[in-house]
Amino acid sequence: MSSTPVVAGRRRRRSAPGRRRDHVIAWLLIAPALVYFVVFLLYPALSALYYSFTDWNLRTTASWVGFQNYVDLFTDEVKYPHFWKSVQVTLQYTIIAVPLTLGTALIQALLINAIKRGSNLFRLLLFLPVVTAEAAVGAIWRWLYDPRYGLINSVLEVFGIPGQNWLNTPELVIPALAFISAWQCGIAMIIFLAGLKGIPGSILEAATIDGANAFQRFRKVVMPMLRPTTFYLLVTGVIAALQVFGLVYVIFSGAGRSVTGGPEQSGLAYVLHLYLFAFRYDAMGAACAMSFILLVFIMIITAVQFKFVKQEAA
């Protein structure tokens, strides 16, 4: 009877080196991810937080100014004349681009889901805009929107609609950019398609037997079942739209162009404005402050969506 605890203790002692070895192997496996996180994410973020409280131009020693950068961004229209304009442009872009992108993605997913043969080909073709380099996308759409030689105006003229100077008319810049975003809706389309595949066919068959037509099945069955998918895409879409940069930069840069956000700063997105302060106007401290203002705003918007938008499937 007394030998049982001794044997158990010996077993625990014999297994201790094995447990230590497992711990070492586990740490070695996650070490690359930890190094990446610390070196390329955590350290730059903490450094940016520090520099947001300084006056720094990347060449001289940073001088501490406290919350002055934040106060000036919100109140000093002489020093930062386009800050609120960039906020307005980004919000307008988000309000237009996110619903347009999600609506386009859902329509594409419904059409592909209804195809019995060749769906993989259409899925590939519709996903290509996502993997296309932004420089190529910007060059292509600059040509498509060209007021004299662009394909879009040529198609409109066929139907008797006068062509527009899309990228040089302030009122049309944001809708034009939002249309490009909808064209690149491949990721949302794939996620919607996965959600459609997850709807049990028995539910749709029961609705059909009860006399529901296609529109009623979509409104009463499909959309409620897609609510978690739609919520996820809404949250991620809003976050992405608030951080739009590459497309705007490419569209409003190039030969003979200065990166200012288009006519009357009508395409001056917030992150583009942040970039200009960091690398054109020698105000890295203010740019870092702008980045954390955007971070807080995104967190607030995301929290509001989690609070008021329904997430569960009906």
N, C-alpha and C positions, 0 to 999 in steps of 0.2 A: 504493500500500500504506500509506503513512504518513498518508493523508488519512482513513482509516476511523475511527481513534480520535477524531480531531478532530470528525468529523460526529456520532459517538455522543455526545461530550461536549456538543456544541451542542444535541442533542435532549434530553439530560438537563437542561441549563440552561433550555431553553425549557419543559419540563414542570414545573419546580419551582414556578412561580406557580400552575399548575393544581392541583398537590398541596396547596399551602397553602390555596387556596380550598376544596378538598374538606374539608380538616381544619376550617376555620372553619365551614363549613356543618354538618359533623358535630357540632361542639361546640354550635352554635346549636340543633340539633335535640334534643340530649340535655340542654340546659341546664334546661328546665322540670322534668324528672325529677330532675336533680341538686339543683336548688334545693329541690324538695319533700323529697327525701331528707335533705338537710342541715338544713333549717329545721324540718321536722315530724317527723323520725324520729331522726336522729343527735344533734342538739343536745338535744332533750328526754331522750333516753336517757342521754347523758353527764351532763346536769344532774341527772337522777334518781339516777344512781350517786353523784354528789357529795353530794346531799342525804341519801342513805341513811346517810351517816356524820355527820349533824348532827342537832341537836334544833331543829326548825323547825315553826312553826304557821301559816305563810303570812302572818302579820301583822308579826312581829318579825324581826330579823336572825337568820339561822341561826347556831347555835353548834356548833363541831366537837366531836364526842364519840367519834370513831373507830368501833370495832366494837361499841360499847355497845348500839346498837339491835339488832344481830343477836344478841348474847348475851342481852339481855333477852327478846327474842321467844321464844327457845328455853328459857329457864330461869325467867323471872320470871312465875309464874302469878298473882301479885297485880296486877301492872301490865297484863298481857295474859292475862286468864283464859280467853279463848275461842280463843286462837291454835291450840292443838292440836285443839280441837273443830272448827274450820273445816277443818283438814287432814283430819281423819277424815271429815267430811261430804263433802268434795270427792272423796276417794278412793272412798268408798262410792258416790257418784253416778257416778263414772267407771266403776267395775266393773259397775254395773247398766246405765247408759245406753248405753255404747258397744256391748256385744254386742246389746242389745235393738234399738238403732237400725240396726246393720248387718244383723241378721237380718230386721227389717221391710223394709229397703231391698232386700235380696236377694229376698225373697218377692215384693215388688211388681215388681221388675225381671223375674223369671221369668214372672209372670202377664202383664205387658205384652208381653214377648217372644213369648209363646204366642198373643197375639191377632193375628188377621190383618187385621181391619178395626176402625177406631176407636181404634187405639193412641195416636195423637196426642192425642185428647181425654182419655183416661185419664192420659196423661203430664202434660198441663196441669193437670188437677184434682189429681193427687197432688203436683205441684210448688207449688201455690198456698200451702200453709202456710209455705214457705221465704221467699216474698216478702211475706208478711203482716207488718205492723209488730208488734214485740214487745209494745208497749202493748196492741194489739188482741188478740194471742194471750193475754196474761196476763189480760185482762178476760174473754175468752171462757172460758178454762179455770177461772177463779175461779167463774164461774157453773156450769160443768159439774160442778165438784167441790163445789158448795154442798150441805151436808148435808140441807137441807130441800127446796130447789127444783131441785137439780141434775139434769141429764138422766142422768148416769151412775148415780146411786142409783135413779132411776126405772126404768131398764132392769134393774138388778139385782133390784129388788123384783118385777118381772114374773116372774123366774125363781125367786122365793122366797128370794133372797139378801138379807140385811139390808144396808141402806145404811151407809156409813162416813163419818166426819168426816175426810175425806182430808187437808185442809191444817191440821188442828188436832190430829192424832194423830201424835206424834213418829215412830212406827214406819212410818207410811204416807207421810210427806212426801217422802222420797227416791224411793220407787217411783213416786209421783204425778208428780214432776218428770221422772223418767226416761221415763215414758210420753209426756209432752209432747215430749220429745226425739225419741222414736221416731216420733211423729206428724209431726215436721218433718224427715223423712229424705229429702226430695226430691232433694237434691244427690247423696247416696250412691246413691239409686235410679238417677239418670241415669248415673252413672259405672259402676255395675254393669251397666246396660243396654248401655252402650257396650262393656264387656268381653264380654258375651254375644254381641253382634253380631260381635265379632272372632273368635269360635271357629269354625273351618272346619266347614262342614256335612258335609264328607266324613268327618271324624273321628267325628261322631255317627252317621252312616249306617253306618260300619264297625262301631261298637259295637253298633248295632241288629242288623246282620247276624250278628254273633257271638253274639246271643242275650241281650244286656244289656237289662233292663227300664228303665223311666224312672228309678227310684231308683238303680239301678246306674250308669246313664249320668251322673246328677247327681253321684254320689259319686266315680266313677272318672275321669270326663272333665271335667265342667263345673267342679267345684271346683278340681282341680289347674290347669286352664287359667286360672281366675280368681285364682290365687294372687298375682300382682303387683298386681292391682286391689284385692284384699282387704287386702294389706299396706299399700298407700297409704292406703286409707280407715281402716285401723286406726290408723296413725300420726297422721293428721290428726284423726281422731275423738277420740283420747286427748288431743291438744293442746287441742282445742276444749272438751272436757268439763272439763279442769283449769282452764280460764279462764271457765267459765260465770258469767254475771253478770246480763245484762239480764232474762232470764226470772225468775230468783229475786228480783231487785229489784222487778219489777212484781207478781209474785204476792204478795209479803209487804209491799207498800206500798199506799197509797191512802187513801181517807177513813177516818179513825178508826184507822189502823194506824201503828205505828212500825216502821221498817226494822230489825229485829233478827234476822231469819232464821227466824221461825216459832216454834212452841212448843218450849221448851227448846233453842233455837238448832239445831233439827234440820234446818233448811234454810240454815244460815249457811255458804254457800260461801266459799271462800278469797278470791276477788276481791271479793265483797260485804263481807267483813270488812275487806279492804284499803281499800275505798271508805269505809267507816264511819270508819276511823282517819284517812283523809285529809281528809274533809269534814264529819265530825260530831264527832270527838274531838280535833281540832286537833293531830294528830300526823303531819304530812306526812313527817317524817324516818323514822318507823317504817313508814309506808305504802310509802315508796320502798324501804326494806330488804326489806319483804315481797315487793315486785315482783321484786327480784333473787333472792330465795330461790326464788320460783316459776320464774324463768327457768332457774336452775341445775337445779332438779328436773325441769323439762320436758326439758332437754338430756340429763340422765341417763336418764330414761325412754325418750326417743327413741333414744339410743345402745344401750340394752338391747334394744329392739325390733329395731334393725338387726343386732344381734349374734346374737340367738337365734330370730327369726322368719324362716321361709323366705320368700324374695322371688321366686324364679324359678318360672316355670310348669313343671309336670312334663312 
